[in-house]
Amino acid sequence: MSEDLEVWIDQDLCTGDGLCVQYAADVFELDIDGLAYVKDGDGELRLAAGQRVPVPADLVLNVIDSAKECPGECIHVHRRSDGAPVAGPLAED
């Protein structure tokens, strides 16, 4: 997959299972509230609702897998160019 992707988490749906962290710890992290958040390339958590971060090219498959396997169906992966969903609850299988 060569297109630039971005990812965000809907914390209202997050179950705190941490599967996303297992798939891509460079992109996801559980905060002290027990919910998962995305983090940028510097490792800084993006705590505001709907915060999006770019998906590193070497982690595209891991991030897509995390969205597919997430029990809360709260991880959204979109193309940056047109906003089309690639993985997550809004993506077509």
Backbone as a chain_set.jsonl record, in Angstrom:
{"seq": "MSEDLEVWIDQDLCTGDGLCVQYAADVFELDIDGLAYVKDGDGELRLAAGQRVPVPADLVLNVIDSAKECPGECIHVHRRSDGAPVAGPLAED", "coords": {"N": [[0.848, -1.171, 0.0], [0.828, 2.02, -1.014], [-0.136, 4.574, -0.646], [-0.323, 7.56, 1.357], [-1.226, 7.257, 4.685], [-3.395, 7.97, 7.479], [-4.184, 7.751, 10.974], [-6.618, 7.42, 13.573], [-8.192, 7.288, 16.812], [-11.31, 6.505, 18.227], [-12.037, 7.316, 21.262], [-14.374, 7.031, 22.739], [-15.359, 4.6, 22.06], [-13.348, 2.861, 22.659], [-12.117, -0.055, 24.205], [-9.96, -0.567, 25.727], [-8.357, -2.82, 25.504], [-5.811, -3.079, 24.435], [-4.757, -4.332, 22.187], [-4.02, -2.937, 19.925], [-1.674, -1.67, 20.706], [-0.016, -3.838, 20.949], [0.207, -4.556, 18.281], [1.297, -2.236, 17.047], [3.276, -0.497, 18.635], [4.663, 1.837, 18.256], [2.848, 3.59, 17.302], [0.488, 3.502, 18.779], [-0.679, 3.873, 22.169], [-1.493, 3.034, 25.522], [-3.072, 5.143, 27.805], [-3.067, 6.646, 31.133], [-5.737, 6.59, 31.754], [-6.602, 4.207, 30.836], [-7.352, 3.953, 28.219], [-6.727, 3.733, 24.67], [-4.545, 5.718, 22.672], [-3.409, 7.63, 19.843], [-0.037, 8.295, 18.802], [2.451, 10.655, 17.841], [5.293, 10.853, 15.561], [7.317, 11.616, 17.279], [6.707, 10.361, 19.565], [4.841, 11.53, 21.204], [1.784, 11.564, 22.902], [-1.409, 12.008, 21.453], [-3.935, 13.491, 22.757], [-6.34, 14.849, 22.386], [-9.7, 14.639, 21.229], [-10.291, 12.866, 18.231], [-7.786, 13.323, 17.131], [-5.386, 12.955, 14.625], [-2.749, 10.997, 13.246], [0.061, 10.529, 11.056], [0.6, 7.388, 9.421], [3.408, 5.46, 9.825], [5.377, 4.271, 7.093], [6.559, 1.73, 7.356], [4.908, 0.508, 9.155], [2.374, 0.181, 8.19], [0.875, -2.198, 7.547], [0.673, -3.368, 10.088], [-0.799, -1.429, 11.498], [-3.183, -1.402, 10.032], [-3.986, -4.059, 10.507], [-4.387, -3.853, 13.271], [-6.616, -2.189, 13.354], [-8.497, -3.839, 12.132], [-8.659, -5.958, 13.952], [-9.417, -4.853, 16.346], [-11.39, -4.993, 19.232], [-13.185, -3.04, 20.043], [-13.788, -1.703, 17.775], [-12.766, 0.853, 17.113], [-10.659, 2.076, 15.85], [-9.568, 4.058, 13.254], [-8.468, 4.109, 9.998], [-7.391, 6.072, 7.423], [-6.999, 7.28, 4.034], [-4.809, 9.926, 3.438], [-4.966, 11.648, 1.274], [-7.628, 11.77, 0.226], [-9.309, 11.153, 2.297], [-10.599, 8.732, 2.365], [-11.811, 5.774, 3.921], [-9.677, 3.136, 4.903], [-9.238, 1.07, 6.641], [-10.995, -0.173, 9.507], [-14.084, 0.701, 11.239], [-15.58, 2.1, 9.296], [-14.678, 1.289, 6.865], [-14.944, -0.633, 3.868], [-15.018, -4.13, 3.658]], "CA": [[0.0, 0.0, 0.0], [1.775, 3.116, -1.156], [-0.689, 5.887, -0.321], [-0.111, 8.049, 2.712], [-2.369, 6.974, 5.543], [-3.423, 8.529, 8.825], [-4.972, 6.919, 11.881], [-7.121, 8.034, 14.792], [-8.966, 6.386, 17.67], [-12.499, 7.037, 18.879], [-11.921, 6.859, 22.649], [-15.698, 6.683, 23.259], [-15.594, 3.184, 21.754], [-12.176, 2.077, 23.052], [-12.332, -0.979, 25.31], [-8.727, -0.641, 26.501], [-7.753, -4.15, 25.421], [-4.391, -2.926, 24.152], [-4.292, -5.079, 21.016], [-3.369, -2.003, 19.004], [-0.31, -1.445, 21.198], [0.739, -5.04, 20.593], [0.459, -4.52, 16.838], [2.097, -1.086, 16.604], [3.577, 0.316, 19.824], [5.182, 3.147, 17.843], [1.717, 4.418, 16.876], [-0.562, 3.46, 19.791], [-0.256, 3.722, 23.56], [-2.545, 3.155, 26.523], [-2.802, 6.221, 28.749], [-3.429, 6.291, 32.506], [-7.18, 6.372, 31.833], [-6.879, 2.861, 30.343], [-7.769, 3.993, 26.827], [-5.654, 3.856, 23.687], [-4.415, 6.976, 21.938], [-2.343, 7.626, 18.841], [1.081, 9.175, 19.122], [3.153, 11.102, 16.642], [6.625, 10.3, 15.346], [8.165, 11.933, 18.424], [6.234, 9.582, 20.701], [3.932, 12.324, 22.03], [0.389, 11.162, 22.804], [-2.375, 12.98, 20.964], [-5.044, 13.223, 23.657], [-7.579, 15.502, 21.975], [-10.595, 13.777, 20.447], [-10.156, 12.908, 16.783], [-6.428, 13.635, 16.678], [-4.887, 12.019, 13.616], [-1.304, 10.995, 13.017], [0.447, 9.745, 9.883], [1.025, 6.008, 9.659], [4.737, 5.215, 9.238], [5.316, 3.311, 5.982], [6.938, 0.377, 7.779], [3.907, -0.025, 10.076], [1.058, 0.228, 7.55], [0.144, -3.464, 7.709], [0.387, -3.552, 11.513], [-1.872, -0.505, 11.873], [-4.405, -1.922, 9.405], [-4.375, -5.246, 11.276], [-4.908, -3.434, 14.571], [-7.97, -1.69, 13.128], [-9.366, -4.981, 11.832], [-8.771, -6.848, 15.107], [-9.836, -4.097, 17.531], [-12.713, -5.414, 19.698], [-14.054, -1.875, 20.177], [-13.981, -1.123, 16.436], [-12.598, 2.293, 17.33], [-9.479, 2.56, 15.141], [-9.914, 4.499, 11.898], [-7.323, 4.34, 9.114], [-7.882, 6.759, 6.223], [-6.021, 7.881, 3.117], [-4.674, 11.359, 3.686], [-5.275, 12.414, 0.064], [-9.06, 11.988, 0.017], [-10.066, 10.811, 3.494], [-11.308, 7.464, 2.216], [-11.447, 4.78, 4.92], [-8.916, 1.983, 4.428], [-9.494, 0.024, 7.641], [-11.766, 0.313, 10.623], [-15.523, 0.474, 11.134], [-16.187, 2.726, 8.114], [-14.081, 0.717, 5.643], [-15.588, -1.829, 3.308], [-14.1, -5.284, 3.649]], "C": [[0.895, 1.236, 0.0], [1.205, 4.469, -0.754], [-0.387, 6.269, 1.124], [-1.38, 7.84, 3.518], [-2.249, 7.735, 6.855], [-4.369, 7.676, 9.659], [-5.439, 7.763, 13.06], [-7.978, 7.021, 15.529], [-10.146, 7.141, 18.252], [-12.503, 6.5, 20.315], [-13.279, 6.504, 23.266], [-16.008, 5.203, 23.041], [-14.465, 2.276, 22.232], [-12.487, 1.221, 24.276], [-11.073, -1.166, 26.154], [-8.05, -1.993, 26.485], [-6.261, -4.101, 25.117], [-3.87, -3.723, 22.975], [-3.547, -4.176, 20.047], [-1.922, -1.752, 19.408], [0.563, -2.645, 20.864], [1.098, -5.04, 19.111], [1.435, -3.423, 16.437], [2.347, -0.13, 17.773], [4.154, 1.68, 19.472], [4.063, 4.116, 17.47], [0.656, 4.54, 17.969], [0.032, 3.312, 21.189], [-1.478, 3.842, 24.458], [-2.141, 4.253, 27.497], [-3.276, 5.785, 30.142], [-4.924, 6.081, 32.686], [-7.588, 4.995, 31.304], [-7.322, 2.807, 28.901], [-6.568, 4.172, 25.912], [-5.731, 5.205, 22.983], [-3.341, 6.796, 20.873], [-1.227, 8.539, 19.329], [1.849, 9.484, 17.85], [4.545, 10.492, 16.572], [7.598, 10.581, 16.471], [7.748, 11.17, 19.676], [5.287, 10.329, 21.617], [2.494, 11.882, 21.805], [-0.461, 12.322, 22.324], [-3.681, 12.712, 21.71], [-6.359, 13.868, 23.254], [-8.401, 14.563, 21.09], [-10.369, 13.97, 18.952], [-8.775, 13.253, 16.259], [-5.923, 12.541, 15.749], [-3.379, 12.132, 13.51], [-1.017, 10.198, 11.752], [0.872, 8.343, 10.297], [2.404, 5.825, 9.02], [4.664, 4.094, 8.196], [5.62, 1.883, 6.428], [5.919, -0.257, 8.734], [2.501, -0.065, 9.488], [0.276, -1.065, 7.8], [-0.223, -3.707, 9.167], [-0.78, -2.668, 11.957], [-3.199, -0.957, 11.269], [-4.895, -3.16, 10.149], [-4.962, -4.865, 12.63], [-6.34, -2.926, 14.43], [-8.941, -2.845, 12.877], [-9.635, -5.841, 13.058], [-9.309, -6.156, 16.357], [-11.239, -4.509, 17.979], [-13.688, -4.248, 19.846], [-14.408, -1.222, 18.858], [-13.851, 0.398, 16.484], [-11.406, 2.887, 16.585], [-9.855, 2.847, 13.692], [-8.629, 4.787, 11.122], [-7.874, 4.892, 7.804], [-6.717, 7.172, 5.338], [-5.98, 9.363, 3.384], [-5.14, 12.183, 2.486], [-6.761, 12.731, -0.081], [-9.93, 11.605, 1.21], [-10.808, 9.498, 3.428], [-10.855, 6.461, 3.279], [-10.77, 3.567, 4.282], [-9.137, 0.793, 5.35], [-10.247, 0.646, 8.803], [-13.254, 0.184, 10.344], [-16.191, 1.094, 9.903], [-15.684, 2.151, 6.793], [-14.89, -0.491, 5.177], [-14.576, -2.952, 3.28], [-13.872, -5.812, 2.27]], "O": [[1.646, 1.452, 0.951], [1.96, 5.417, -0.539], [-0.22, 5.411, 1.991], [-2.474, 8.202, 3.083], [-1.154, 8.096, 7.285], [-5.234, 6.977, 9.132], [-4.756, 8.692, 13.489], [-8.431, 6.031, 14.956], [-10.005, 8.273, 18.715], [-12.922, 5.368, 20.556], [-13.325, 5.743, 24.232], [-16.826, 4.623, 23.757], [-14.606, 1.053, 22.214], [-13.049, 1.705, 25.259], [-11.109, -1.846, 27.18], [-7.244, -2.289, 27.368], [-5.524, -5.005, 25.511], [-2.658, -3.79, 22.771], [-2.569, -4.588, 19.424], [-1.045, -1.634, 18.552], [1.74, -2.492, 20.536], [2.184, -5.481, 18.736], [2.302, -3.639, 15.589], [1.706, 0.916, 17.88], [4.138, 2.589, 20.302], [4.295, 5.318, 17.337], [-0.005, 5.573, 18.074], [1.092, 2.714, 21.373], [-2.38, 4.639, 24.2], [-1.001, 4.289, 27.961], [-3.819, 4.693, 30.306], [-5.346, 5.462, 33.663], [-8.769, 4.648, 31.318], [-7.64, 1.731, 28.395], [-5.53, 4.693, 26.319], [-6.807, 5.75, 22.736], [-2.478, 5.926, 20.983], [-1.44, 9.43, 20.151], [1.891, 8.686, 16.914], [4.925, 9.701, 17.435], [8.596, 9.876, 16.618], [8.367, 11.318, 20.729], [4.952, 9.835, 22.694], [2.027, 11.826, 20.668], [-0.264, 13.467, 22.73], [-4.442, 11.817, 21.342], [-7.41, 13.459, 23.748], [-7.851, 13.791, 20.304], [-10.27, 15.098, 18.469], [-8.608, 13.457, 15.056], [-6.023, 11.353, 16.054], [-2.806, 13.211, 13.661], [-1.772, 9.286, 11.412], [1.427, 8.137, 11.377], [2.558, 6.012, 7.813], [3.973, 3.095, 8.395], [5.008, 0.934, 5.937], [6.05, -1.429, 9.086], [1.537, -0.319, 10.21], [-0.879, -1.012, 8.224], [-1.313, -4.2, 9.455], [-1.648, -3.114, 12.707], [-4.232, -0.899, 11.936], [-6.093, -3.297, 10.396], [-5.925, -5.481, 13.087], [-7.184, -3.197, 15.284], [-10.074, -2.824, 13.357], [-10.724, -6.398, 13.194], [-9.625, -6.83, 17.337], [-12.187, -4.394, 17.202], [-14.901, -4.451, 19.781], [-15.224, -0.302, 18.811], [-14.699, 1.13, 15.972], [-11.165, 4.09, 16.681], [-10.392, 1.986, 12.995], [-7.808, 5.604, 11.54], [-8.713, 4.265, 7.157], [-5.602, 7.387, 5.812], [-7.026, 9.994, 3.542], [-5.65, 13.291, 2.655], [-7.119, 13.842, -0.471], [-11.154, 11.719, 1.146], [-11.572, 9.173, 4.337], [-9.657, 6.309, 3.517], [-11.225, 3.044, 3.264], [-9.214, -0.35, 4.898], [-10.147, 1.848, 9.051], [-13.648, -0.381, 9.323], [-17.269, 0.651, 9.507], [-16.202, 2.486, 5.728], [-15.436, -1.252, 5.976], [-13.416, -2.749, 2.921], [-13.128, -6.776, 2.094]]}, "num_chains": 1, "name": "protein.A"}
